[in-house]
Amino acid sequence: MASSADSSPTRWGPKEQRSLYLRWFYLADDDGDGRLTGRDALKFFAMSNLSRDDLKQVWAIADSKRQGYLGFSEFMTAMQLVSLAQAGQEISQDTLSHADLGSLQPPTMEGLDKKLKKSNGNKSGSNIVAYHPVESPMSANWFNSKSGKKIALKSVTSIIDGLKKSYIEKLRPLEKTYQYNDFVSPLLTSSDFDAKPMVMLLGQYSTGKTTFIKHLLKTSYPGAHIGPEPTTDRFVVITSGPDERCIPGNTIAVQADMPYSGLSSFGTAFLSKFECSQMPHPLLDHITFVDTPGVLSGEKQRTQRSYDFTGVTSWFASKCDLILLLFDPHKLDISDEFKRVIGSLRGHDDKIRIVLNKADQVDAQQLMRVYGALLWSLGKVLNTPEVMRVYIGSFNDKPIRETAAGPLGMELFEREQEDLLSDLNDIPKKACDRRINEFVKRARSAKVHAHIISHLKKEMPALMGKAKAQQKLLETLDEQFAKVQKEMHLPAGDFPSVDEYRETLSAYNFDRFERLRPKMVQGVDDMLAYDIPDLLKQFRNPYQ
């Protein structure tokens, strides 16, 4: 029997569609790990008799996040695209968006009926109905094993799995040996790799950070407070969950499935000012938002904080996929603390977007002056010749004040809002690429750190005058950095801040540092030069 459409139920709706595609997915997923790899897809999709170019496009749209595999929902998308292509329609995201998917018949898959009958003979139908494909939790257990332990190549079924394997086998041993977690960033856990993309909002109080999140969600979230005074007094992570509730910071920091264990290093003082707001929402299934306390001006307010505010924002910046700096026309001054916060975002410039919010509170002439003043202020702080992208608008649920904005302003605000929302919509699609980018950045940073630490150990005397030698090394740390850079041919841009390192190093005994282990460093070099390119090649579009 050539057509598998005969195996579909008489009544055809979303429930029946899911049930049928679940059986197909179960058959196509050879190892039953809930992931359809390129190799699995090549065999299964061939039954559609579509051309290689068509199937290449089908895979590209279904695997829009570039994970290197299809989960069940992506598999359903692929099957719907195949059905549309067989009906003579163009294979595109636009076609899929406008199609009546509820009544779309399943595609014709040659020889599938025979395979289904054979499969049903081996497995009872009840197993298929009960089967709910989930991503394999196997990789989470890798982090419980000994550092450097070899992981079987067949266990790697996605790009993220490949990064976990490289981290555990090659990068983590280097980080542990040279105490990278004490100087730069805590050791990574499985949840750090699997975490959903994050968007952090920063700005002075009453610039509309919480309102901005509510505007995107089109509803309030548990624990949200809005007012003209500084209302958000804590870091709030807004994420998806089965019900609406707030979870205290100390609880989140110890949850293995949450990527926030690294925040424990900031102590109870911070964790008491940190919480997680959970709620069921389709947008939160793909993105997590981080709402932050308003940055206050003046030295007095800074000293009143019981935790390292700049350190926390820097930690979140390294984990986030997008950082929105919010300003409003009446709060363009960049305070000392805000300047330090923006400075802590060094190295994450590509993630930063500037939002001039509440722009309908001034008329067109004033807005032009405000925009110029904002760019001038930012130019002094960001220290880059390039101009940051600034989105202008009024991101709240109230209609735009046409009396202030005028017809030209209305059109401008609408276009700017569309651009920003488009930027946000692209985040889940770029999440895997961002994860690779951050991983490579971390590996380069860890390698430089290993060279710095081993160099300081080498410069220490064998017997006498150790305290004096250590003090001299600390005082001339910038010279030591230059020496390491020259000797090892390392890029200057990979080196950390001298002042921050000096402060951390002062608490350590250099004599107890490890000497350079060339084999370990070479392992990280090989990982960057060969393992990661091979990984990307292995999990690229199988029809390329």
Solvent accessible surface area in square Angstrom, and as a share of the most:
residue,aa,sasa,rsa
1,M,140,0.63
2,A,64,0.50
3,S,30,0.19
4,S,0,0.00
5,A,34,0.26
6,D,99,0.51
7,S,37,0.24
8,S,21,0.14
9,P,57,0.36
10,T,149,0.87
11,R,173,0.63
12,W,36,0.13
13,G,9,0.08
14,P,100,0.63
15,K,166,0.70
16,E,30,0.14
17,Q,7,0.03
18,R,100,0.37
19,S,55,0.35
20,L,4,0.02
21,Y,1,0.00
22,L,10,0.05
23,R,61,0.22
24,W,0,0.00
25,F,0,0.00
26,Y,41,0.16
27,L,40,0.20
28,A,8,0.06
29,D,5,0.02
30,D,95,0.49
31,D,94,0.48
32,G,45,0.43
33,D,24,0.12
34,G,3,0.03
35,R,11,0.04
36,L,0,0.00
37,T,24,0.14
38,G,14,0.13
39,R,190,0.69
40,D,15,0.08
41,A,0,0.00
42,L,70,0.35
43,K,123,0.52
44,F,7,0.03
45,F,0,0.00
46,A,60,0.47
47,M,21,0.09
48,S,6,0.04
49,N,107,0.55
50,L,32,0.16
51,S,62,0.40
52,R,133,0.49
53,D,110,0.57
54,D,50,0.26
55,L,8,0.04
56,K,80,0.34
57,Q,80,0.35
58,V,0,0.00
59,W,5,0.02
60,A,49,0.38
61,I,22,0.11
62,A,5,0.04
63,D,8,0.04
64,S,43,0.27
65,K,63,0.27
66,R,118,0.43
67,Q,32,0.14
68,G,2,0.02
69,Y,8,0.03
70,L,0,0.00
71,G,9,0.09
72,F,19,0.08
73,S,76,0.49
74,E,33,0.15
75,F,0,0.00
76,M,34,0.15
77,T,33,0.19
78,A,0,0.00
79,M,0,0.00
80,Q,14,0.06
81,L,1,0.00
82,V,0,0.00
83,S,12,0.08
84,L,3,0.02
85,A,16,0.12
86,Q,66,0.29
87,A,73,0.57
88,G,71,0.68
89,Q,89,0.40
90,E,128,0.57
91,I,19,0.09
92,S,22,0.14
93,Q,94,0.42
94,D,92,0.47
95,T,24,0.14
96,L,14,0.07
97,S,78,0.50
98,H,148,0.66
99,A,26,0.20
100,D,102,0.53
101,L,56,0.28
102,G,33,0.31
103,S,64,0.41
104,L,29,0.15
105,Q,98,0.43
106,P,8,0.05
107,P,2,0.01
108,T,62,0.36
109,M,0,0.00
110,E,90,0.40
111,G,26,0.25
112,L,0,0.00
113,D,9,0.05
114,K,149,0.63
115,K,99,0.42
116,L,6,0.03
117,K,137,0.58
118,K,151,0.64
119,S,12,0.08
120,N,56,0.29
121,G,69,0.66
122,N,115,0.59
123,K,83,0.35
124,S,60,0.39
125,G,42,0.40
126,S,78,0.50
127,N,80,0.41
128,I,7,0.03
129,V,112,0.64
130,A,73,0.57
131,Y,41,0.15
132,H,113,0.50
133,P,21,0.13
134,V,107,0.62
135,E,92,0.41
136,S,23,0.15
137,P,100,0.63
138,M,103,0.46
139,S,6,0.04
140,A,43,0.33
141,N,92,0.47
142,W,21,0.07
143,F,28,0.11
144,N,127,0.65
145,S,35,0.22
146,K,171,0.72
147,S,45,0.29
148,G,29,0.28
149,K,116,0.49
150,K,156,0.66
151,I,20,0.10
152,A,54,0.42
153,L,125,0.62
154,K,180,0.76
155,S,26,0.17
156,V,10,0.06
157,T,14,0.08
158,S,0,0.00
159,I,4,0.02
160,I,26,0.13
161,D,5,0.02
162,G,5,0.05
163,L,0,0.00
164,K,2,0.01
165,K,36,0.15
166,S,12,0.08
167,Y,0,0.00
168,I,0,0.00
169,E,23,0.11
170,K,53,0.22
171,L,0,0.00
172,R,16,0.06
173,P,23,0.15
174,L,1,0.01
175,E,1,0.00
176,K,98,0.42
177,T,26,0.15
178,Y,1,0.00
179,Q,59,0.26
180,Y,5,0.02
181,N,58,0.30
182,D,72,0.37
183,F,26,0.11
184,V,73,0.42
185,S,21,0.14
186,P,38,0.24
187,L,51,0.25
188,L,22,0.11
189,T,48,0.28
190,S,13,0.09
191,S,12,0.08
192,D,22,0.12
193,F,7,0.03
194,D,83,0.43
195,A,20,0.16
196,K,66,0.28
197,P,11,0.07
198,M,7,0.03
199,V,0,0.00
200,M,0,0.00
201,L,0,0.00
202,L,0,0.00
203,G,0,0.00
204,Q,10,0.05
205,Y,75,0.29
206,S,30,0.19
207,T,1,0.01
208,G,10,0.09
209,K,12,0.05
210,T,11,0.06
211,T,35,0.20
212,F,0,0.00
213,I,0,0.00
214,K,51,0.21
215,H,31,0.14
216,L,22,0.11
217,L,4,0.02
218,K,171,0.72
219,T,59,0.34
220,S,54,0.35
221,Y,9,0.03
222,P,22,0.14
223,G,38,0.37
224,A,24,0.19
225,H,121,0.54
226,I,92,0.47
227,G,20,0.19
228,P,111,0.70
229,E,94,0.42
230,P,71,0.44
231,T,37,0.22
232,T,23,0.13
233,D,72,0.37
234,R,68,0.25
235,F,0,0.00
236,V,5,0.03
237,V,0,0.00
238,I,0,0.00
239,T,11,0.06
240,S,28,0.18
241,G,14,0.14
242,P,123,0.77
243,D,70,0.37
244,E,114,0.51
245,R,119,0.44
246,C,58,0.35
247,I,7,0.04
248,P,83,0.52
249,G,2,0.02
250,N,69,0.36
251,T,61,0.35
252,I,0,0.00
253,A,4,0.03
254,V,121,0.70
255,Q,55,0.24
256,A,96,0.75
257,D,111,0.57
258,M,23,0.10
259,P,15,0.09
260,Y,7,0.03
261,S,47,0.30
262,G,13,0.12
263,L,0,0.00
264,S,54,0.35
265,S,89,0.57
266,F,48,0.20
267,G,30,0.29
268,T,94,0.55
269,A,43,0.33
270,F,0,0.00
271,L,13,0.06
272,S,63,0.41
273,K,68,0.29
274,F,2,0.01
275,E,25,0.11
276,C,0,0.00
277,S,0,0.00
278,Q,16,0.07
279,M,6,0.03
280,P,78,0.49
281,H,33,0.15
282,P,102,0.64
283,L,47,0.24
284,L,0,0.00
285,D,80,0.42
286,H,83,0.37
287,I,4,0.02
288,T,5,0.03
289,F,1,0.01
290,V,0,0.00
291,D,0,0.00
292,T,0,0.00
293,P,5,0.03
294,G,7,0.07
295,V,0,0.00
296,L,43,0.22
297,S,52,0.33
298,G,35,0.34
299,E,82,0.37
300,K,149,0.63
301,Q,65,0.29
302,R,100,0.36
303,T,95,0.55
304,Q,130,0.58
305,R,50,0.18
306,S,77,0.50
307,Y,27,0.10
308,D,81,0.42
309,F,7,0.03
310,T,33,0.19
311,G,18,0.18
312,V,0,0.00
313,T,0,0.00
314,S,39,0.25
315,W,21,0.07
316,F,0,0.00
317,A,0,0.00
318,S,41,0.27
319,K,43,0.18
320,C,1,0.01
321,D,7,0.04
322,L,4,0.02
323,I,0,0.00
324,L,0,0.00
325,L,0,0.00
326,L,0,0.00
327,F,1,0.01
328,D,5,0.03
329,P,12,0.07
330,H,127,0.57
331,K,43,0.18
332,L,28,0.14
333,D,89,0.46
334,I,34,0.17
335,S,11,0.07
336,D,70,0.36
337,E,3,0.01
338,F,0,0.00
339,K,110,0.47
340,R,88,0.32
341,V,0,0.00
342,I,5,0.03
343,G,44,0.43
344,S,24,0.16
345,L,2,0.01
346,R,159,0.58
347,G,45,0.43
348,H,20,0.09
349,D,59,0.31
350,D,76,0.39
351,K,0,0.00
352,I,6,0.03
353,R,49,0.18
354,I,0,0.00
355,V,0,0.00
356,L,0,0.00
357,N,2,0.01
358,K,41,0.17
359,A,0,0.00
360,D,10,0.05
361,Q,76,0.34
362,V,12,0.07
363,D,63,0.33
364,A,64,0.50
365,Q,106,0.47
366,Q,88,0.39
367,L,17,0.08
368,M,139,0.62
369,R,158,0.58
370,V,19,0.11
371,Y,73,0.28
372,G,37,0.36
373,A,44,0.34
374,L,0,0.00
375,L,47,0.23
376,W,171,0.60
377,S,19,0.12
378,L,4,0.02
379,G,44,0.42
380,K,125,0.53
381,V,20,0.11
382,L,26,0.13
383,N,127,0.65
384,T,46,0.27
385,P,130,0.82
386,E,124,0.56
387,V,110,0.63
388,M,32,0.14
389,R,100,0.37
390,V,6,0.04
391,Y,9,0.04
392,I,17,0.09
393,G,0,0.00
394,S,9,0.06
395,F,2,0.01
396,N,35,0.18
397,D,105,0.54
398,K,157,0.67
399,P,118,0.74
400,I,38,0.19
401,R,126,0.46
402,E,100,0.45
403,T,137,0.79
404,A,17,0.13
405,A,7,0.06
406,G,20,0.19
407,P,113,0.71
408,L,141,0.70
409,G,9,0.08
410,M,47,0.21
411,E,85,0.38
412,L,67,0.34
413,F,2,0.01
414,E,92,0.41
415,R,153,0.56
416,E,20,0.09
417,Q,39,0.18
418,E,115,0.52
419,D,63,0.33
420,L,1,0.00
421,L,61,0.30
422,S,57,0.37
423,D,27,0.14
424,L,9,0.04
425,N,97,0.50
426,D,45,0.23
427,I,10,0.05
428,P,19,0.12
429,K,95,0.40
430,K,106,0.45
431,A,14,0.11
432,C,7,0.04
433,D,51,0.26
434,R,42,0.15
435,R,34,0.12
436,I,18,0.09
437,N,65,0.33
438,E,34,0.15
439,F,6,0.03
440,V,43,0.25
441,K,70,0.30
442,R,26,0.09
443,A,0,0.00
444,R,94,0.34
445,S,32,0.21
446,A,2,0.01
447,K,35,0.15
448,V,1,0.01
449,H,2,0.01
450,A,0,0.00
451,H,14,0.06
452,I,2,0.01
453,I,1,0.01
454,S,8,0.05
455,H,11,0.05
456,L,1,0.00
457,K,33,0.14
458,K,112,0.48
459,E,67,0.30
460,M,18,0.08
461,P,43,0.27
462,A,91,0.70
463,L,151,0.75
464,M,162,0.72
465,G,46,0.44
466,K,65,0.27
467,A,86,0.67
468,K,168,0.71
469,A,23,0.18
470,Q,29,0.13
471,Q,96,0.43
472,K,140,0.59
473,L,13,0.06
474,L,14,0.07
475,E,111,0.50
476,T,31,0.18
477,L,0,0.00
478,D,78,0.40
479,E,105,0.47
480,Q,16,0.07
481,F,13,0.05
482,A,57,0.44
483,K,84,0.36
484,V,4,0.02
485,Q,64,0.28
486,K,166,0.70
487,E,82,0.37
488,M,75,0.34
489,H,161,0.72
490,L,14,0.07
491,P,65,0.41
492,A,64,0.50
493,G,73,0.70
494,D,36,0.19
495,F,19,0.08
496,P,37,0.23
497,S,35,0.23
498,V,38,0.22
499,D,100,0.52
500,E,118,0.53
501,Y,10,0.04
502,R,71,0.26
503,E,137,0.61
504,T,43,0.25
505,L,0,0.00
506,S,69,0.45
507,A,92,0.71
508,Y,51,0.19
509,N,71,0.36
510,F,0,0.00
511,D,42,0.22
512,R,202,0.74
513,F,9,0.04
514,E,67,0.30
515,R,150,0.55
516,L,58,0.29
517,R,105,0.38
518,P,94,0.59
519,K,181,0.77
520,M,43,0.19
521,V,10,0.06
522,Q,97,0.43
523,G,18,0.17
524,V,0,0.00
525,D,42,0.22
526,D,46,0.24
527,M,0,0.00
528,L,41,0.20
529,A,58,0.45
530,Y,136,0.52
531,D,48,0.25
532,I,8,0.04
533,P,61,0.38
534,D,87,0.45
535,L,15,0.07
536,L,57,0.29
537,K,129,0.54
538,Q,99,0.44
539,F,16,0.07
540,R,112,0.41
541,N,17,0.09
542,P,23,0.14
543,Y,14,0.05
544,Q,116,0.51
